[in-house]
Amino acid sequence: MWDKLNSLLPYVEKPARYIGNEINSVVKDQGEVELRFALAFPDVYEIGSSYMGFQILYEIINDIPGAQAERVFAPWPDMETKLREHDLALYGLETKTGLHAFDIIGFTLQYELGYTNILNMLDLAGLSPYAHERTDFPLVLAGGPGAMNPEPLADFIDAFVLGEGEEIVLEIIDTVREARKQGKDKGETLAKLALIPGIYVPKFYSPVYDPQGVYKGLEPMGDFPPLRKRIIRAFAGLPLPRKLVVPLVQPVHDRVSIEICRGCARGCRFCQAGMLYRPVRERPRAKLVEQGELLLRNTGSGEISLSSLSSADYSEIQALVETLMARDGTSVSLPSLRVDSYSVELARLTKAVRKTGLTLAPEAGSQRLRDVINKNVSEEDIFSAARKAFESGWDSLKLYFMLGLPTETDEDIVGIIHMVRSLERMYREIRGRKSRLKISVGVSTFIPKAHTPFQWAAFLERREVERRQRLILDSMRPPMYKVHTSNWEESKLEVLLARGDRKVGRAIFLAWQKGCRFDAWSEHFRPQLWHEAFAEADIDVSSALGEIPLTAVLPWDHIDIGVSKDFLQQELAKAKELQETKDCTFTDCSNCGVCGDFSMTPLQRGGKPKCD
Amino acid sequence: MRLILCYEKIGPMAFVAHLDFQQLWWRIFRLAGLSLEQTQGYNPRPKLRFALPLATGFQGENELLEVFLQEENEGVVERLNEVAPKGLSVLASTIVPSTFPKVTALVDALAYQVQLPYVPDNLQCNLKEAEEYLLSAELRGNELSLLLRVDNQKTVRPDVVASACCPGYDAPSFPITRKGIFSNKNEKISPWPAGLFCLTSKKKNTLC
């Protein structure tokens, strides 16, 4: 295999994507390997190789005697061509074993625009993309946020893994290993897997439609446990990885990351992660320091990132940052900060000033719209955060907004422009006339996502999105401003896949067949082919993009994430009334239902949020 | 502590591009617990000096790297090899004084071995640059050995020379190995770094 690779790698861009051999990668004695598990990331190496979820599972699986976890990424089109020319199967990076010879291939569904790559990767392994055409092993699994609306991929995936993977992966491996030992076939093994809580085997459920063709839900064809996501209840005691594979093609961020807390209860009404990863759980500080230091030692990295959905909300964040900063030669980074001066103060502590720009996400340009989306950030928070940043020496600022949110009007758009202009004025007042603020504004288009209060909302039509984008672009021209807006076609596809039902699978298949892959990469995205695919699959695109009636049965209703549908509806109603829902870790329970479902004691961070 | 390391970059490591390779070295030094001196300036980085970058896909059997360690250290070679991935190993190290010339200034010629796709009848080279930089070419079977002159870090690529020598030669698909780095400094420098070849004797020699 290596000989063959050796002769084709000189022809491809960044060949180190395809060689494995990284520091901390694991190649076991192959005579002892009983079970081979491919962790498959449906995007290119640089994007996937630093993904923490897989780094965690990689270590958990490789800690099991007899199990070999390998990693596989989507080959870039040049490599795809070469693999096909040489008739080489897509392989695991560790042992170069073809994917078809694995027991399990587990995909992660981090974003919808990677779905065609999944089909392509299966095809490159000589496997049919369609689950029912694959009569033998490997089993093809999929997990991650995309698995929470699994239906668009239900025709391709043998089993979905719902929720957090650290515990269930062990149960899956036990079950599959046992089944393999007993000589069970794929169907029998899937029947066993379907009994594990948190596993959804789509072929055991058949969709029901009324005479008008309206979806009415799924009918289980057997007695299976409820399809509820898995969570790690004892999160505080959950070990962090001891090592991380160090990518050989360096990703943009060369750092280790430790997950300081899981879940976020801020309750932004558009945010899927905020609903999916509840309840909020924290790791104790002493453990984070100890295991963070071990990780830095084992990876030779000089930077540690404190990851979570809202880092500044971690109970002992300041003390944690200070302890880690005190370590010689270590820098600390804080992703996903809140918009308030406390967060900027924390960022200042990490000495990130000058090194990196400061990123703030007000999401909406007016107080009214921020109230609609429950982004509990006031004008004052934004300006005091910026003031603090400018006074601390930051010269570059990134602002993130969303366009096309429910109830948005031109006033809200003008609000974005005003906010940016006022920030600039403030900067000049603080730093003098000669200084120039580098400001970049990211304006993404709102995408209604499953399991959020805005899941029923309409996706804005093209003309309107582009008109509003122009309002912003026309009043903030380069070189003064760097404004990035989303491509409407890409956003549209994301909506169709994110809210799709089982019928959408046909469109994904047709699009892949027509040549779509790497849809998240604008240079490869081909909207015309998708357009044809949806038409041929007979999908009514315009109604799929529109508002969904509250009474409708949703394609993801059978997946229980712990947060109740009632709560989502209440939140939608409160959005229309401009009513706030506070973060329950700082105040009272907001009755989302998740703690009760998992018999967890709600985390209380005591007192008010630090920003008040 | 200033050191010149001689290392090999072979097998899978040949496909690691130079910039990534540089970052890999930073990692390896940190993993080995050896602190590198930092460059001065706005954006300090660990200081490393490669004799001459190796093209992606080429193997290198005797590459030279100059490093500056913050402290005196024992067993540097062993410590680095313990953490280096397969295909990268340090073969030798030489401590050099602060007055020693930069490793980049030592490079006067490079030896390459190219595996040709077939055995050409005779060696004919119709390449202008080859005239300027080619010191010697030798053919044994399908193995072409080249010695190329380096002038102010400028030289000609061995694959370019090889394709000029062999019509129909498909440059990227056949293995190229840099066998060694040559210097004509002879007695002018001391100590002679391990792994550096002497241009006049063409032998790997610590004393030249």
Interface residues (C-beta under 8 A of the other chain):
Chain A: W2 N6 S7 L8 L9 P10 Y11 K14 P15 A16 Y18 I19 G20 N21 E22 I23 V246 L248 V249 Q250 D254 N298 T299 G300 S301 G302 G329
Chain B: G11 P12 M13 F15 V16 A17 L19 D20 Q23 L24 W26 R27 I28 F29 R30 L31 S35 T56 G57 V83 P85 K86 G87 P172 S173 P175
